[in-house]
Amino acid sequence: MHVWETIEQSLTFIEEHLAEEISTEELANTVGLSSFYFQRLFKRLVNKPIQEYVKLRRLAKVAFRLSPAYQGNRLMTEALARVAIFCFEETELQRLWADVHTCNIASFKTLEKAGFKREGLIREGKMVNIYYDYYLYGMTKSDFIEVMGKSQHPSRNSP
């Protein structure tokens, strides 16, 4: 089997088993290689270690921008809620995250209304090629389940 075919086969296996625990040894066995050789090959061709790649496939960054003419109508809160519903109910994602400038009060309030939790502050971090202070927000699949259990989100009841 050609090395690229080996990697493609392992990537297919990862995609099919994202919701499960995936060990490096299991992946190596599925393509018939030693764990040591497979790890080296994977990192060389995919440019990431196996477990980092799997972790990154289980999370997604959320970013948003809304025209001033439509701001203040809860449109973005609703859109974020629907994104979360799709991501956690229709895909194998385990985490959504966002970063927001500390002065952008409307955006971080929107994230909080949609169920995201403030997880940290990055001081003088690089955002769009400029250094700013910004907050990190996140929502895990378990956060989503907790929020949905406390109250049905309006987007669940609308077409």
C-alpha positions in Angstrom: 0.0 0.0 0.0 1.3 3.5 -0.9 2.0 5.8 2.1 -0.6 8.3 1.0 -3.2 5.5 0.8 -2.2 4.4 4.3 -2.8 7.9 5.6 -6.1 8.3 3.8 -7.2 5.0 5.3 -6.3 6.2 8.8 -8.1 9.6 8.2 -11.2 7.7 7.1 -11.0 5.6 10.2 -10.7 8.7 12.4 -13.7 10.4 10.8 -15.8 7.2 11.2 -14.9 6.9 14.9 -14.6 10.6 16.1 -17.2 9.9 18.9 -15.1 7.1 20.3 -11.7 6.9 22.0 -9.1 6.4 19.3 -5.7 5.1 20.3 -2.5 5.4 18.2 -2.0 1.6 18.4 -5.5 0.9 17.1 -4.9 3.3 14.2 -1.6 1.7 13.4 -3.2 -1.8 13.4 -5.9 -0.7 11.0 -3.3 0.2 8.4 -0.9 -2.7 9.2 2.0 -0.7 10.5 4.0 -0.5 13.8 2.8 2.2 16.1 6.3 3.8 16.0 6.5 4.0 12.2 2.9 5.0 11.8 3.3 7.9 14.3 6.3 9.2 12.4 4.6 8.8 9.0 1.4 10.5 10.1 3.2 13.5 11.6 5.4 13.8 8.5 2.5 13.7 6.0 -0.3 15.4 8.0 2.0 17.8 9.8 0.4 17.1 13.2 0.8 14.3 15.8 -2.1 11.8 15.6 -3.8 12.7 18.9 -3.5 16.5 18.2 -5.2 15.9 14.8 -8.0 13.9 16.5 -8.5 16.6 19.1 -8.7 19.4 16.5 -11.3 17.4 14.5 -13.5 17.5 17.6 -13.6 21.3 18.0 -14.5 24.3 16.0 -14.1 28.0 16.2 -17.1 30.3 16.1 -16.8 33.7 14.6 -19.6 36.2 13.7 -20.2 39.7 12.3 -23.6 41.4 11.9 -24.4 44.5 10.0 -25.2 47.4 12.3 -28.7 47.7 10.8 -29.6 44.2 12.2 -27.9 44.5 15.6 -29.9 44.4 18.8 -32.6 42.1 17.6 -31.2 38.8 19.1 -30.5 37.5 15.6 -26.9 36.5 16.4 -27.9 34.9 19.7 -30.5 32.8 17.8 -27.9 32.0 15.0 -25.3 30.9 17.6 -27.9 28.7 19.3 -28.8 27.0 16.0 -25.1 26.5 15.2 -24.6 24.8 18.6 -27.6 22.6 18.0 -26.3 21.5 14.6 -22.7 21.0 15.8 -23.6 19.0 18.9 -26.5 17.0 17.6 -25.5 16.4 13.9 -21.7 16.1 14.1 -19.1 14.6 16.4 -17.8 18.0 17.6 -17.1 18.1 21.3 -16.3 21.8 21.7 -17.0 25.2 20.2 -14.9 28.2 21.0 -14.6 31.9 20.2 -12.3 34.8 20.9 -13.6 38.4 21.4 -11.9 41.7 22.0 -12.3 42.8 25.6 -13.9 46.1 24.4 -16.5 44.3 22.3 -19.2 44.1 25.0 -22.1 43.3 22.6 -20.2 40.3 21.2 -19.3 38.7 24.5 -22.8 39.3 25.9 -24.2 37.6 22.8 -21.9 34.6 23.4 -23.0 34.4 27.0 -26.7 34.6 26.1 -26.1 31.7 23.6 -24.6 29.6 26.4 -20.9 30.1 25.9 -18.7 30.4 29.1 -15.8 32.9 29.5 -12.8 30.7 30.0 -9.9 33.1 30.0 -8.2 36.3 29.1 -5.3 36.5 26.6 -3.3 39.6 27.3 -1.8 41.3 24.3 -2.6 38.4 22.0 -2.6 38.6 18.3 -6.0 39.1 16.7 -6.1 39.8 12.9 -2.4 40.9 12.9 -2.8 43.4 15.8 -2.1 42.8 19.4 -5.1 43.2 21.8 -6.4 41.8 25.0 -9.2 39.3 24.2 -11.4 36.9 26.0 -11.7 33.2 25.2 -15.2 31.7 25.3 -16.1 28.0 25.0 -19.0 25.6 24.9 -18.5 21.9 25.3 -21.0 19.2 24.4 -21.7 18.7 28.1 -22.4 22.4 28.5 -24.8 22.3 25.6 -26.6 19.3 27.1 -26.9 21.1 30.5 -28.2 24.3 28.8 -30.7 22.3 26.8 -31.9 20.4 29.9 -32.5 23.5 31.9 -34.7 25.1 29.3 -35.7 24.4 25.7 -34.0 27.0 23.6 -36.6 29.0 21.4 -34.7 27.9 18.3 -35.7 24.3 19.0 -39.4 25.2 18.7 -39.2 27.3 15.6 -39.1 26.0 12.0 
